[in-house]
Every structure is written in structure tokens, then in C-alpha cells.
Amino acid sequence: MTSTPPAPAEQPTRERSAVRAIVAAMRPRQWAKNVLVFAAPLAAGKLLSPDVFLVSVGAFVAFCLISSATYLVNDVRDVESDRAHPVKCSRPIAAGEVSTTTALIVAAVLAVLALALAFTISPALGGVLVAYAVFTGAYSLFLKNEPVIELVLLAMGFLLRAIAGGVASGLPISEWFLIVAGFGSLFMAAGKRYGELDRLVRDGGNSEQTGSARASLRGYTLGYLRFVWGVAAAVTITAYCLWAFDVAQTPSSFPWAAWSVLPFVLAILRYAITVDRGAAEAPETAALGDRVLVVLGGAWLILFGLGAVGV
């Protein structure tokens, strides 16, 4: 159940054209993470405002472009290790479908487009994208093998997405929002690494598997990662409860935000089951693949949204 087969986008070379291979190398399935840019406008109750919604969509597109650029650079950096990996060897660059030169040219074009769009929308959004590029670049080129440091950088990628929508539209960002987004990101990042290490342990940690695994995994134990994601989940829940009751002070016909605590906590506990099973290596796939979690997320979205706008 926890061993994920190669995705359709990573099929053998002969089944993909050059254009499709480049698109696959951009990892469009990972763009689901970028919906986090709508979090701050939603929290402020301004998401449905036309001006805010449009700049939020622009921020989403900018993050899709810059994240794809960083994925291409990362895959060029890891091309040799990916070729030794049982699944990653079918990635377009590792499989030889896309040359490293082509990948770097496409990455540069995507990065320029992303930054141009971001700075056009807002200098603050441009600054967030620059920070994202710096953090992910440092991660890919220097720090991805450093335990804890790489975990924080992975979480920072989620956090910067979460605050992008707020800075794009000039909305104030609640301190509670930053705490929830920050520790929620750490929860997902630690869960991702927990799944990777759990799979390695279950595979017996043989030399072939160890050689293709992340070097940073050697610095972790399952117990330590369980501790990290457990603490992160606890802080996330606590901070959200305080934040929700603060939002509930907004005049409304019903304490919608306060009631949003129920689906939020249930969703965290539900996702924790997936993490504990070692099945959260791909957070976006794990979340969207769980129907109950999707329903809980929808219920939370409705309740918190109604509370934020003061219905």
C-alpha cells in the first residue's frame, strides 16, 4: 500500500514526445501544492473579492512556474542518483528524454517568467518568489543531505506558498496563520521523510536501496521523525484552535469559525494515519487520494470561510 508505482507521467521513453517529456519534467502534478497561495486571502475573508482573487490566481501561476524551474534544476543536479533509483530513473532527465542543457534553458525561461509575473503583481510577491528560489536552490545544490536543515527548508517551501497570496494582495497576515502554516508545513515535511525512511527500513535497507535513497535519511530514525511530526501536529492543532476562536469574534449569525475546529482537527488526525502508515511520501497525492480527508477539507473550507466573511 505504501509502495507507490511509477506515475503515468514517468512512463518509458518511447511513449513520450519531446514536448510531453519536458512537461512531465516540470512535474505538473506537484502544482497542487500551490493552492496554498489562496490560504491567506481565505483566512482574511477576502478571497472572493475580484481584485484579490485575480492576484491570487496570478500568484498561483507564478509559483507553478518557479517551482517547475526548481524541479528541473534539482533533477539535473541529481541525474546520476536518479538513474540508480528504482522509480526516479524513469524521470525524463534521468531517462535521457530531456537533455540537461535543455532542462536548464527551460528552467531559466520559467524562472524569468515567474519573477516577471510576480513583480508585476506586487514587489512583495516578487520578494517571496526570490526567497523561495533561494531556499530551494540552497536545498538542491548544498543542503539537501543535511538532516533537520533540509527538513526546515522543505517546510519553508510550503510556508512561502501559504503567505504568497497575502503579500500579493497586500492583506495583513495573522500571527496565528503563520504559526499554523509553519508547523502544518513541518508536519507534512516530517511525514514525507517518515514515509521515505519507513519504506527504506521495510525494504531491508539493502545496499541497492540505500544507494538510491536520500542521503539525509541516514541522519534520521523513525522514532525521531515520529516525534517531529507529532509535535508539529500538536502545535498546529493548538494554534488553529486559538486562531479559530479569534476569528469567531467577527460578528456573524453563527460561530462558523469556532465549529471549523472540528473538521480541522479530524483532518489532521486522519492525515496522521496516512503518515503513520508511511504512505505520505507524496503529500498532495496522499491528501487528494483520501475521500474522507477531502470531505473534511471541504467542510473546513465552508465553515471557516463563512466565519471569516462574517456570514
VOGU-3710 file (C-alpha; in Angstrom, 3 decimals, decimal comma):
1> mtstppapae> 0,000/0,000/0,000  2,851/2,353/0,789  4,881/1,410/-2,272  3,798/3,841/-4,967  4,150/2,676/-8,583  5,643/4,977/-11,211  3,219/7,739/-12,196  1,753/7,860/-15,715  3,916/10,909/-16,383  7,024/8,780/-15,910
11> qptrersavr> 6,404/6,034/-18,461  9,158/4,626/-20,697  10,845/6,969/-23,131  9,281/5,610/-26,325  5,787/6,598/-25,172  6,524/10,343/-24,832  7,188/13,067/-27,360  9,853/15,687/-26,633  7,240/18,275/-25,602  5,418/15,836/-23,332
21> aivaamrprq> 8,737/14,825/-21,783  9,572/18,450/-20,970  6,110/18,999/-19,490  6,478/15,828/-17,426  9,876/17,037/-16,183  8,134/20,182/-14,935  6,081/17,917/-12,619  2,623/19,464/-13,157  1,125/17,082/-10,595  3,137/18,929/-7,950
31> waknvlvfaa> 1,294/22,159/-8,762  -1,451/21,021/-6,393  0,801/22,267/-3,574  0,490/25,792/-4,934  -3,193/26,081/-3,984  -1,744/27,144/-0,627  -1,422/30,644/-2,102  -5,187/31,003/-1,613  -4,892/30,318/2,129  -4,147/33,850/3,363
41> plaagkllsp> -6,892/35,552/1,298  -9,346/32,896/2,502  -8,280/33,427/6,107  -8,821/37,166/5,701  -12,291/36,578/4,233  -11,295/38,395/1,021  -10,750/35,517/-1,401  -13,978/36,132/-3,355  -13,179/39,797/-3,851  -12,448/40,072/-7,618
51> dvflvsvgaf> -9,218/42,032/-7,216  -7,867/39,712/-4,520  -8,917/36,582/-6,397  -7,203/37,700/-9,612  -3,874/38,498/-7,951  -4,106/35,218/-6,021  -4,516/33,333/-9,295  -1,516/35,243/-10,611  0,488/34,206/-7,548  -0,591/30,603/-8,122
61> vafclissat> 0,642/30,713/-11,739  3,914/32,353/-10,689  4,545/29,627/-8,117  3,756/26,910/-10,663  6,381/28,398/-12,978  9,092/28,922/-10,345  8,517/25,532/-8,694  8,802/23,780/-12,061  12,045/25,649/-12,685  13,449/24,415/-9,372
71> ylvndvrdve> 12,325/20,837/-10,106  14,240/20,919/-13,384  17,391/22,235/-11,697  17,043/19,633/-8,950  16,678/16,806/-11,474  19,748/17,994/-13,374  21,677/18,085/-10,106  20,514/14,562/-9,187  20,555/12,976/-12,628  23,101/10,286/-11,723
81> sdrahpvkcs> 21,496/9,287/-8,419  18,051/9,298/-10,061  19,297/6,802/-12,656  20,159/4,444/-9,786  16,710/4,826/-8,209  14,039/2,170/-8,970  11,340/4,806/-9,667  13,132/8,094/-10,294  15,133/6,507/-13,115  12,072/6,994/-15,346
91> rpiaagevst> 12,045/10,775/-14,837  12,574/12,487/-18,213  16,037/13,869/-17,478  17,319/10,691/-15,835  15,841/8,603/-18,667  17,569/10,735/-21,297  14,336/12,099/-22,796  15,350/15,659/-21,896  18,985/16,750/-22,010  20,467/18,604/-19,083
101> ttalivaavl> 21,145/21,610/-21,322  17,533/21,759/-22,478  16,318/21,364/-18,904  18,456/24,271/-17,682  17,339/26,520/-20,556  13,667/25,739/-19,849  14,276/26,312/-16,121  15,803/29,738/-16,812  12,866/30,730/-19,041  10,327/29,591/-16,443
111> avlalalaft> 12,150/31,438/-13,662  12,249/34,692/-15,661  8,540/34,414/-16,498  7,680/33,649/-12,876  9,630/36,579/-11,470  8,343/38,953/-14,148  4,747/37,989/-13,337  5,322/38,179/-9,579  6,995/41,599/-9,603  4,279/42,888/-11,947
121> ispalggvlv> 1,619/41,846/-9,438  3,486/43,076/-6,368  7,109/43,723/-5,383  6,362/41,870/-2,146  5,235/38,798/-4,099  8,381/39,043/-6,187  10,395/39,052/-2,975  8,605/35,913/-1,781  9,398/34,147/-5,057  13,044/35,202/-4,821
131> ayavftgays> 13,154/33,809/-1,272  11,566/30,582/-2,497  14,119/30,305/-5,298  17,000/30,945/-2,884  15,764/28,401/-0,333  15,035/25,704/-2,914  18,297/26,432/-4,713  20,250/26,086/-1,473  18,336/22,899/-0,761  19,005/21,350/-4,183
141> lflknepvie> 22,647/22,372/-4,508  24,069/22,307/-0,979  21,798/21,369/1,923  19,544/18,522/0,822  21,798/15,972/2,547  21,844/17,796/5,888  19,338/16,311/8,373  16,974/18,794/10,058  18,230/21,674/7,870  16,726/20,060/4,777
151> lvllamgfll> 13,551/19,340/6,726  13,167/23,014/7,630  13,858/24,098/4,049  11,241/21,648/2,808  8,727/23,123/5,251  9,716/26,652/4,184  8,628/25,835/0,661  5,095/25,157/1,925  5,120/28,208/4,205  6,189/30,640/1,471
161> raiaggvasg> 3,362/29,385/-0,718  0,929/29,998/2,131  1,941/33,621/2,673  2,256/34,458/-1,050  -1,446/35,137/-1,537  -1,483/37,589/1,357  1,508/39,625/0,224  0,277/39,598/-3,394  -2,928/41,389/-2,418  -1,472/43,452/0,425
171> lpisewfliv> -3,590/41,726/3,065  -2,388/41,638/6,689  -1,284/38,160/7,723  -2,290/36,946/11,178  0,420/35,697/13,518  -1,792/32,672/14,174  -1,910/31,997/10,441  1,888/31,975/10,265  2,136/29,550/13,195  -0,492/27,204/11,757
181> agfgslfmaa> 1,021/27,357/8,277  4,583/26,958/9,566  4,030/23,993/11,856  1,495/22,474/9,462  4,207/22,593/6,808  6,688/20,955/9,182  4,095/18,251/9,921  3,784/17,453/6,207  7,539/17,636/5,594  8,352/15,302/8,500
191> gkrygeldrl> 5,573/12,959/7,365  7,084/12,859/3,891  10,525/11,926/5,226  8,958/9,418/7,639  7,346/7,643/4,691  10,624/7,537/2,780  12,569/6,157/5,739  9,822/3,670/6,580  9,938/2,303/3,028  13,720/2,026/3,213
201> vrdggnseqt> 13,516/0,141/6,516  10,814/-2,216/5,210  12,914/-2,887/2,115  15,603/-4,124/4,470  17,980/-1,195/3,922  19,937/-3,298/1,461  22,833/-1,771/-0,426  20,854/-1,215/-3,625  18,062/0,622/-1,833  20,428/2,559/0,418
211> gsaraslrgy> 22,417/3,754/-2,567  19,295/5,189/-4,221  17,820/6,714/-1,044  18,195/10,290/0,159  21,484/10,775/1,972  19,702/12,848/4,632  17,691/9,796/5,689  20,840/8,364/7,258  20,636/11,135/9,858  17,100/10,240/10,975
221> tlgylrfvwg> 15,396/7,448/12,839  11,720/6,572/12,596  11,321/7,475/16,256  12,826/10,920/15,758  10,667/11,716/12,717  7,604/10,445/14,565  8,493/12,856/17,376  8,860/15,765/14,935  5,590/15,235/13,112  3,796/14,535/16,389
231> vaaavtitay> 4,980/17,791/17,953  4,267/19,723/14,747  0,732/18,316/14,590  0,100/19,216/18,234  1,293/22,809/17,789  -0,710/23,144/14,570  -3,921/21,991/16,260  -3,386/24,181/19,326  -2,578/27,282/17,283  -5,510/26,689/14,965
241> clwafdvaqt> -7,951/26,406/17,862  -6,755/29,752/19,242  -6,866/31,318/15,774  -10,357/29,977/15,017  -11,794/31,342/18,263  -10,124/34,671/17,495  -11,774/34,721/14,044  -15,055/33,718/15,690  -15,127/37,143/17,380  -16,122/38,609/13,998
251> pssfpwaaws> -19,868/39,401/14,156  -21,836/36,674/12,392  -25,121/34,791/12,614  -23,384/31,610/13,838  -19,926/30,761/15,264  -18,819/29,180/11,989  -15,085/29,610/12,623  -15,299/28,009/16,057  -17,072/24,990/14,582  -14,387/24,722/11,893
261> vlpfvlailr> -12,102/23,362/14,610  -13,905/20,014/14,411  -13,207/19,169/10,727  -9,722/20,702/11,002  -8,691/18,503/13,927  -10,300/15,443/12,346  -8,427/16,137/9,109  -5,089/16,368/10,947  -5,808/13,109/12,781  -6,933/11,438/9,557
271> yaitvdrgaa> -3,783/12,520/7,703  -1,702/11,348/10,683  -2,980/7,816/9,988  -1,540/8,085/6,484  1,748/9,399/7,866  1,925/6,647/10,483  1,450/4,033/7,767  4,396/5,506/5,895  2,140/6,457/2,961  2,736/10,229/2,909
281> eapetaalgd> 5,829/10,404/0,699  3,785/12,483/-1,766  1,607/14,750/0,447  -0,570/16,035/-2,403  -1,306/12,503/-3,629  -1,934/11,192/-0,124  -4,349/14,019/0,694  -6,303/14,031/-2,552  -6,426/10,236/-2,643  -8,309/10,019/0,677
291> rvlvvlggaw> -12,023/10,709/0,108  -12,743/11,192/3,795  -9,919/13,709/4,058  -11,236/15,564/1,004  -14,720/15,744/2,578  -13,264/17,006/5,854  -11,259/19,584/3,954  -14,374/20,746/2,140  -16,321/21,013/5,408  -13,493/23,012/6,985
301> lilfglgavg> -13,308/25,308/3,955  -17,027/26,102/4,141  -17,163/26,638/7,897  -14,012/28,729/8,173  -14,861/30,694/5,050  -18,293/31,601/6,401  -16,733/32,625/9,687  -14,025/34,708/8,035  -16,509/36,731/5,967  -18,870/37,119/8,943
311> v> -21,968/35,490/7,445
//
